[in-house]
Structures are given as structure tokens and as C-alpha cells.
Amino acid sequence: MATLRRQERPPGEEPPTERSRVWGMVRRMLVLVLILSLLLGSSVLLFYIFGSCGPRPCETRVCWDLLARYLASGNTSVAPCTDFFSFACGQAKGISNSFQALAEENKNRLRRILEAPGSWHPGSGEEKAFQFYSFCMDTDAIEAAGAGPLRQIIEELGGWRISGSWTSLDFNRTLRLLMSQYDHFPFFRADLQPHPTPPHLPVIQIYQPEFDLPVKQEQEQKNYAQIVREYLTYLNQLGTLLGGDARKVQEHAAMSISITSQLLQFLRPPEQRRAQGKLFQMVTIDQLQEMAPAIDWLSCLQAIFTSMSLSPSQPLVVHDLEYLKNMSYLVEEQLSKHRDFLQSHMILGLVGSLSPVLDSKFQEAHTLLNQKLRELTERPPLPTHPRWMKCVKETGDYFQPTLAALFVREAFSPSTQSAAMELFTEIKDALITRLRSLPWMDERTQKEAQDKVTQLQVKMGAPEWALEPALARQEYNDIQLGSSYLQSHLSCVRSLRARIIQSFLQPSPHHRWQVLPWEVNAYYSISDHVVVFPAGLFQPPFFHPGYPRAVNFGAAGSIMAHELLHVFYKLCGTPWRLPSL
């Protein structure tokens, strides 16, 4: 039958099975091409969408530097599949943490600024800052001067029996010179500080002095005896370096330790004074004169606070009145029996306080004492720093307005400040948005919390007054440089103290910053309701306008958020415990 059907087809007509097979293959090819076209088109579309809406790869120099920092901050000795956190953030051995590394970079930047050649207006703050740094770094001149500048100071104080003639001057005259000219407070310390209670107006406050020897009760008896022996060795070394006779040096050093030990016994811990309701007491100069008559309080305090006009009725805050009474009795006893020993005690204390700014022999003696005392009191040793770091710190302390302007000019450009302020604003707005949606906070508390955040002031970079051209070029007329590094140092100490006192006496409309502009820190001030971010914080790797936003949010942004939450300390009653920077 099949044969008959084939014979009945018209001539030239192909069998139906062949034609179906050809068209089937064509259709399949067309469908395949269509599917491949759709897939290719979708891929191109998706690539375009994700490539245009997501962040573009950062291939600038700052991003490559950031990548190098990240790679260096990890610890490749750890397997990433075992402990990825340690692999990424483990800080390989020998690499310090990010805060310390940035702090050192900022100090290095200050060093480059101070060592860069330049010409400044004669007598300006810039010129004196650069000169002081240069004097501090000139160790050859310091070594050549030796103990000469110090011997001159001792002669001005009347000399001492240890290494020469001694003129028995008035005790209070010597004490006034020590405190006002050389910033050494052998029997008590006086500062102008805000009153401990509201409204916190500035008032002269009397504290105990700073002692090199620890309090005996805090150490075991055997251990304390070794501490005293180490301190005696140190005092003997100081006297010998100043050309003293060995026998006299030992005698006067032993008596100085005896005086110090008795003063330490007069101290009462704050807990005891608080329990007795005598953490501090208000008295007038006249009243203090009656209770501690060995000190001429009016003349001594007037010599320290020269810009203030003091009177016998001047109120004082005394932090340990019983100590001052006992100290006065001890001084009177020494004046009647061993006036020369009392003179040696004051001068030995002065020499010890000035040792870090003298030649290498005095510095090594001071360093060795600190090492021994820290070992005996079971404290970790102090890290050693290069000379330039010490000089940068001192220059920054004494010439802060000048260095603040120079640092901000180089490290905190207007574009950086604008980007940092934009970052803070976004974080603050996000916090306000989050507060509005908290289900567990009632409407009144929500409004109060939002108002606290909205009314918050923010300061960035450096204090406003430090960036004013007139202050940045301040001449520091009271600073005299050049005779010797020791005299230059003392002149700067006196000038700084006078400026601090004046800042308390002249109220400023601006918030008083508690950090230096180049420091890596931030804080929130409850009293002024202001959050402060110094310029030193907005440096790589914490912040850069050219970084991807995620980096700035994760580094500097997390610090901003940390400080923002501090505004709720008083609002919540119980402070939120957050880690401190």
C-alpha cells in the first residue's frame, strides 16, 4: 500500500517527512538565536544598570595608598578561612594600632613644618616657634653649656652649701622665685581653675605638690626602702654633677628625703577627706595665713598670679587644709634648726624638675630613676622617643596658636572640612530619623531627644581664636629666646602660665578646647553641649574627601556616631557605657 501511495504522488514532490525535518531544524535554529540574543541583551542591560548605579572603582592615588595601608594592617600569617578577622585586622607583629600610627604621622607632619626653611616676620609667633624648636634640637649646644645655666640659677636663689657659698636669704623670697620664675612648687601647688561647684567660676586653688616618691602606704615596707635608696642615689648624682662635695651631697640629700617623707605622711587620701566632708574648703588668704603662718601667702600667690590684684580677703579653694597646717609647722621647724638643709631641699627639687631639659648626664640620671621606680612599683616601662618628638611636643605646648594655624593650613583644607561636616550632618540626620521611629520611646521623650541632637554644636579643625590671623601671628613679647635652651624653656613656661591664667580671667564666647588640633581624639562637652573633632582626626586612613563613602563612614563616621550618642548621658539618667578613645 505504501508503494502504491508513493506511485500516486505528483512528479517532483518531496516526501512530507523530509520537508518537516528541514523546517524543524530551521525553527530550532531561530529559537536558539533568539534565546542567545535575549541573554546577551539582558546581560548588557544588567551590566549597564549595576555599573552605572553602584560605586565606581576608586583608582586614584589616595585609594591605592589606602589599599596598601589595609594590606599592611592585616596578619597574613593567619589563615583567612580559619580566622578572617585576625587575617584582615590582626595587626601583624611590629605594627601599632591605627590611632597610634596616625598620631605619629601628625607629629611627623609638625616636624616637617618646623624643619622646613622659611622666612617669618621678626618677633612673630612663627619665628619664635621655629627658633625654639631649633634650640631644642641643638643638642651640641646643650651639651657644651653643661650645668652652667643651672649654676647661674642656683646663684640667683642664694646658692647652697653643697657646692659653694650660701647666702641665707629670706625663705619666702626664695619660695616666690621658685614658683613664679621656675615653675617649681616644693611645698604646695597653686592654680587658677573653675570652682568645684556651680557656677564654676575661676578661683585660686591650693593643692599638694607633686612628689617623685610614692606614698609609703601603697608599697610594701621592704619595697619602699629600696625605692628610698634609689631616690637617694639619684639626689647624690645630681649634687655630684653640680660639683658638690661627696660628703655634703650625701648629708643634704638624706635630709631632703627626710623632709619629703614627712610631707608625704601629712597627706590624706581623697576618700578620707570626702568621708569627713572636707574634700575641699573655702578660706580667705587671711584665714590661711593664720592657720599656716610659715608661708607668706599673699606675696607668694601674688607673685604667681601677677595679672590678678589679690588682697587678704581673696577667697581660695584648699584641697587639704590639714596638710598645709602640718607643712607649715615642718617648715618653721626646719627654718629654726636647719635652714641650709631646707634651702638644699628646694634646690634639689628644682634640679630634678629641670633635669629633662639639661644635658645628657642629667637626662640619663632622671631616666634611670624613672625606670627603677617603675620597676619597683610594678608599672610598665615608659617608651623611649626620639629627640625630635620631645621638641615637637614642647613647641606645640608653648606655641599652640601658631602651630594650630600652620597645621590646619597644611592638613585641613576647606574641601576636607566641608566633606567632614557633610559626613557629620548625614550621620546626625540619620540619628534623628531613627529616633522618630523608635517604638519604645514616648512622644515627649522623642522630642526631647531630637532637640538634644538638633541643638548640638559641632567644632572641627582648630579653635576659632587660633585661626584668626592676628593671633596666629602673635608675637609672644614676654618670651625671650637665645641665652641658653634652659633659659628659653623657662621663659616659655612662664609665658604659657600667664596665658592660661589670662584665659580664665577673660571669658571667651567660644568653647575652650580640651584637645590640641593635631591630636587624634574627639570629645563631647556636657557643659557647652558641643562635640569637638580636631583636624588631626580627619587624616588618612580615617578620612579623605577622595575616599569611597563607605570608608569615611566606617572610620571617621563611627567616631562621630560614638560622640553623638554622648548627648544622651544626662537625658537617660544613667550614662551609656561606651568605649573611650
Helices and strands as residue ranges (DSSP letters): H 2-8, H 16-53, H 61-73, H 84-89, H 98-115, H 125-137, H 139-145, H 148-156, H 171-182, E 189-194, E 202-207, G 216-218, H 221-241, H 246-266, H 270-275, E 281-284, H 285-291, H 297-304, E 315-318, H 321-337, H 339-354, G 355-357, H 360-376, H 387-398, H 400-411, H 414-436, H 443-454, E 457-461, G 464-467, H 469-472, H 485-505, E 523-525, E 530-534, G 535-537, H 549-554, H 556-564, G 565-568
